[in-house]
């Protein structure tokens, strides 16, 4: 949640919006940090999947 800057009560739409905003900022093709982009992607993959999110919570 901290990686994406959202609360634990965030909706799927809020998580997706935060991921898109941050992925543009950190995308390697846009001059961003590769490690930060991978961390964002990993966090989004967990939080966007209902089962994985429930396990994480």
C-alpha beads as a LAMMPS data file, in Angstrom:
LAMMPS data file: protein, C-alpha beads

57 atoms
56 bonds

1 atom types
1 bond types

-500.0 500.0 xlo xhi
-500.0 500.0 ylo yhi
-500.0 500.0 zlo zhi

Masses

1 110.0

Atoms # bond

1 1 1 0.000 0.000 0.000
2 1 1 2.818 2.378 0.863
3 1 1 4.555 1.772 -2.469
4 1 1 1.453 2.911 -4.345
5 1 1 0.606 5.609 -1.798
6 1 1 -2.897 4.323 -1.063
7 1 1 -4.756 3.329 2.101
8 1 1 -5.678 -0.263 2.917
9 1 1 -9.297 0.717 2.308
10 1 1 -8.550 1.881 -1.258
11 1 1 -10.868 0.668 -3.988
12 1 1 -9.675 -1.203 -7.063
13 1 1 -10.135 1.975 -9.102
14 1 1 -8.010 4.012 -6.674
15 1 1 -5.255 1.397 -6.767
16 1 1 -5.301 1.323 -10.564
17 1 1 -5.212 5.133 -10.764
18 1 1 -2.263 5.327 -8.359
19 1 1 -0.385 2.635 -10.292
20 1 1 -0.893 4.375 -13.625
21 1 1 0.190 7.745 -12.240
22 1 1 3.345 6.355 -10.645
23 1 1 4.214 3.986 -13.487
24 1 1 4.394 6.892 -15.931
25 1 1 6.672 8.742 -13.522
26 1 1 9.009 5.783 -12.896
27 1 1 8.886 3.954 -16.249
28 1 1 12.435 3.171 -17.476
29 1 1 11.591 4.336 -21.013
30 1 1 10.670 7.736 -19.582
31 1 1 13.951 8.090 -17.679
32 1 1 12.627 6.604 -14.454
33 1 1 14.179 4.177 -12.011
34 1 1 13.951 0.525 -13.090
35 1 1 13.981 -0.799 -9.512
36 1 1 11.188 1.547 -8.440
37 1 1 9.123 0.551 -11.478
38 1 1 9.543 -3.157 -10.700
39 1 1 8.502 -2.544 -7.088
40 1 1 5.406 -0.634 -8.259
41 1 1 4.481 -3.400 -10.678
42 1 1 4.898 -6.072 -8.030
43 1 1 2.733 -4.153 -5.551
44 1 1 0.051 -3.582 -8.178
45 1 1 -0.005 -7.258 -9.162
46 1 1 -0.727 -8.246 -5.561
47 1 1 -3.257 -5.523 -4.770
48 1 1 -5.161 -5.800 -8.044
49 1 1 -5.856 -9.525 -7.535
50 1 1 -8.629 -10.043 -4.967
51 1 1 -7.284 -13.362 -3.650
52 1 1 -3.675 -12.184 -3.384
53 1 1 -4.805 -8.938 -1.746
54 1 1 -6.804 -10.869 0.860
55 1 1 -3.764 -13.008 1.648
56 1 1 -1.580 -9.905 1.914
57 1 1 -4.032 -8.143 4.224

Bonds

1 1 1 2
2 1 2 3
3 1 3 4
4 1 4 5
5 1 5 6
6 1 6 7
7 1 7 8
8 1 8 9
9 1 9 10
10 1 10 11
11 1 11 12
12 1 12 13
13 1 13 14
14 1 14 15
15 1 15 16
16 1 16 17
17 1 17 18
18 1 18 19
19 1 19 20
20 1 20 21
21 1 21 22
22 1 22 23
23 1 23 24
24 1 24 25
25 1 25 26
26 1 26 27
27 1 27 28
28 1 28 29
29 1 29 30
30 1 30 31
31 1 31 32
32 1 32 33
33 1 33 34
34 1 34 35
35 1 35 36
36 1 36 37
37 1 37 38
38 1 38 39
39 1 39 40
40 1 40 41
41 1 41 42
42 1 42 43
43 1 43 44
44 1 44 45
45 1 45 46
46 1 46 47
47 1 47 48
48 1 48 49
49 1 49 50
50 1 50 51
51 1 51 52
52 1 52 53
53 1 53 54
54 1 54 55
55 1 55 56
56 1 56 57
